[in-house]
Amino acid sequence: MILFENNDIALRRLEPEDAALLAKWLSDPTVLEYYEGRDNPHDIEKVRSHYYVERDEITQCIIQYKATDIGYLQFYLIENDEVELYGYQDYTGRIYGMDQFIGETRYWNQGIGSILIMITLRYLIEKKAASKIVMDPQAWNARALRVYEKNGFIKKKYLEQHELHEGELRDCWLIEYEVIDA
């Protein structure tokens, strides 16, 4: 099921037959350097146990570019533990988190990620009534941070030793896109 299409980019719901795609992308060391870690390759069984368990609270999608499956994106209302960690206890709006990667590396560095972020933000604001969208990329990932900042995210909080990646706890940035009422 297609969630949205905009020019050459579409987001569709993750389907059971997509497990092989995820296993391909999540066993590629070039992709894993940035997402999951090179020490954490996924075979088909690991993909099924991680991405195909009961996850009603997470909307899982395949990114398509010109009708070709090129990556993965998920979004979700952030949960109480993240609300507390991120310092949003007194915030009453709807806060969504999102994660994504382009798994087909030949599509890197073409501006596709930036367009994807922009149209996903629009979808979350218009269709899900999001008032903030947050992510927590690793602090060393300058390329990802540039894309997010280009699309209006700002760095809100430095999260020391926040995410296990390649055998060590890595620092991350809490970044936020806040919807400003017109």
Summary of the structure (lengths in Angstrom):
residues: 182
radius of gyration: 15.9
end to end distance: 31.6
largest distance: 47.0
contacts: 505
relative contact order: 0.14
helix: 32%
strand: 35%
